[in-house]
Amino acid sequence: MFAVPPNTVAVPANRAIAHPVRIARELAAARGTWAHRVRYDPDERWFGLLERTEEHEAWLLTWLPGQETELHDHGGATGAFTVVSGKLTERVVHSGSGGRVQVLHSLDTGQSRVFGPNYVHQVHNQGPDPAISIHVYRPVRAPMRVYPEGV
């Protein structure tokens, strides 16, 4: 039997096999189940596990203005994130025919991004207001790799 960590929300049976973006959007819409857990940390973005099944993990993240991730991937995981409030910027980095290619995506409340294995990105709150997002990864415990900025 798979143990569910304390302070997580109950997982509907149909969500266990859903695509990560569907799970992220459903969790975003169920704000009453997790809003009491929201925290802001002035030193770094805050994150807390919302749910973990044998199939996926879902995380709640908060971002004060200026907070960001490092450039990273999620190993072999497929995933998605949805902006619940505020605005986030995603920088995607990949190799193109001319070398390194960077693409910026500006995400407002309600918008989502989906990614596959070895997707290299950075998420940043460049706006003036705090932001909240929900991130879902499948499979669970996939290794996250951080990349130096020169990569």
C-alpha positions in Angstrom: 0.0 0.0 0.0 1.3 3.5 -0.9 1.4 5.8 2.1 0.0 9.3 1.6 1.8 12.0 3.5 -0.1 14.1 6.1 -1.5 17.4 5.1 -2.4 16.3 1.6 -5.8 16.4 -0.1 -7.8 13.3 -0.9 -7.3 12.1 -4.5 -10.4 11.2 -6.5 -10.0 7.8 -8.2 -10.4 9.2 -11.7 -7.5 11.7 -11.1 -4.9 8.9 -10.6 -4.7 8.3 -14.3 -5.4 11.8 -15.6 -2.9 13.9 -17.5 -0.8 16.2 -15.3 -2.4 19.4 -16.7 -5.9 18.1 -15.9 -4.8 17.3 -12.3 -3.2 20.8 -11.9 -6.3 22.5 -13.2 -8.6 20.5 -11.0 -6.5 21.2 -8.0 -6.4 24.9 -8.9 -10.2 25.0 -9.1 -10.5 23.3 -5.6 -8.8 26.2 -3.8 -10.8 25.5 -0.6 -9.0 22.3 -0.1 -5.5 23.9 0.0 -5.9 27.6 0.5 -5.2 27.3 4.3 -1.7 25.9 3.4 -0.5 28.9 1.5 2.6 30.5 2.9 5.0 33.1 1.6 8.7 33.1 2.4 10.6 36.4 1.9 13.9 34.5 1.2 12.8 31.9 -1.4 9.7 30.5 -3.1 7.7 28.3 -0.8 6.4 24.9 -1.8 4.4 22.2 -0.2 3.2 18.7 -1.3 -0.5 18.7 -2.0 -0.9 15.0 -3.0 1.2 12.0 -3.9 -0.1 8.8 -5.4 1.7 5.9 -7.0 1.2 7.8 -10.3 1.9 11.5 -9.7 2.9 14.2 -7.3 1.2 17.6 -7.0 2.9 20.6 -5.4 1.7 24.0 -4.3 4.2 26.9 -4.9 4.1 30.5 -3.9 6.2 33.2 -5.4 6.9 36.7 -4.1 8.1 39.3 -6.7 11.6 38.5 -7.9 11.6 34.8 -6.8 12.5 32.2 -9.3 13.7 28.6 -9.8 17.1 27.7 -11.1 17.4 26.5 -14.7 16.4 22.8 -14.3 14.6 19.8 -15.7 12.5 17.1 -14.0 14.5 14.2 -15.5 12.2 11.7 -17.1 9.0 13.2 -15.7 6.1 14.5 -17.7 4.4 17.4 -16.0 2.4 20.6 -16.0 1.8 23.7 -13.9 -1.1 26.1 -13.7 -0.9 29.6 -12.4 -3.6 30.0 -9.7 -3.1 33.7 -9.0 -0.6 36.3 -10.2 1.6 36.1 -13.2 4.7 33.9 -13.9 7.3 33.9 -16.7 8.7 30.6 -17.9 12.0 30.5 -19.8 12.5 27.4 -21.9 15.9 26.4 -23.1 16.7 23.8 -25.7 19.2 23.1 -28.5 18.4 24.3 -32.0 20.2 24.1 -35.3 21.9 27.3 -34.5 22.8 26.4 -30.9 21.0 27.3 -27.7 17.5 28.6 -28.1 15.5 30.4 -25.4 11.8 31.0 -25.5 9.8 33.1 -22.9 6.2 32.4 -22.0 4.2 34.9 -19.9 1.5 33.1 -17.9 -1.5 34.8 -16.3 -3.9 33.4 -13.8 -5.6 30.3 -15.2 -3.0 29.5 -17.8 -1.0 26.3 -17.8 2.2 24.9 -19.4 2.8 21.2 -20.2 6.2 19.5 -20.5 7.8 16.2 -21.3 10.9 14.4 -20.1 14.2 16.4 -20.1 12.4 19.7 -20.6 14.8 22.5 -19.4 13.1 25.6 -18.0 13.1 28.3 -15.3 10.1 29.9 -13.7 10.2 33.4 -12.4 7.8 35.9 -10.8 8.7 39.1 -12.6 5.5 40.9 -11.6 4.7 43.3 -8.8 2.4 40.9 -7.0 2.7 37.5 -5.3 1.8 34.4 -7.4 0.6 30.9 -6.6 1.0 27.9 -8.9 0.3 24.2 -8.8 2.8 21.7 -10.4 2.2 18.1 -11.2 4.8 15.5 -12.1 4.5 11.9 -13.4 6.2 9.6 -12.4 6.8 10.5 -8.8 10.2 11.2 -7.4 11.8 11.8 -10.8 15.3 13.4 -10.3 15.4 17.1 -10.8 18.6 18.3 -12.5 19.9 21.9 -12.2 21.9 23.5 -15.0 24.5 26.2 -14.8 23.4 29.3 -16.7 26.1 28.7 -19.4 24.5 25.5 -20.6 
